Amino acid sequence: MQKHKHTIIVGNELEIDNCTYFTKIAGNANSISIINIYNTQTINPKLTYGSAIKGNTDVVLVYTNNINIDYISFIQYALRDLNIIMRRIHFVFLAQTPPFKLKTYITSHFNILTASRSLNQTIRPNKLRLKSKVLKLQNSIHQVQRNKEYSLTEKNLFTNYLKKQLVDQEHQVYNQ
């Protein structure tokens, strides 16, 4: 029987939200449970992970401190828990940096995926963020034109550059 591996997805919040790894795992799940062990000292694996396994849960997302002891305690728990073994429950740890110590031991039980390598390029930027950028550029143009320290040539140079950026941002906002 092939050994069942769990997953660690490494990246910041935006990268993880927009990566195809996460989309595929979440999209194929029947039921997802979420555990947050981020900013917790020590955990009791049986209480922490056992409470997340309900009814038809087949994927458990774990927000982690990325401390090696968390992974090791999970591995030891998962190897003994028949519920995880028989139902092949997939645990997905979300971490900001890759685990660094005991890497071979951890990689023998986990697939470590880097979110930035699989970003979904079809996701559009947030419209409010783009509008905010447009307003900032408009404000910058206005301030350059009012500034008395710049020569007319410098003002024209800055203004033309900012107007080009403004047109690009407006194009993104209105073509979504």
Secondary structure, DSSP 4 states (H G I P E B T S, - for coil): -PPP-EEEEES-HHHHHHBHHHHHHHHT-S-EEEEE-TT-S---HHHHHHTT--TT--EEEEE----HHHHHHHHHHHHH-HHHHHHTPEEEEEESS---TTHHHHHTTEEEEEGGGGB-TTPPPPHHHHHHHHHHHHHHHHHHHH-SSS-HHHHHHHHHHHHHHHHHHHHHHHT-
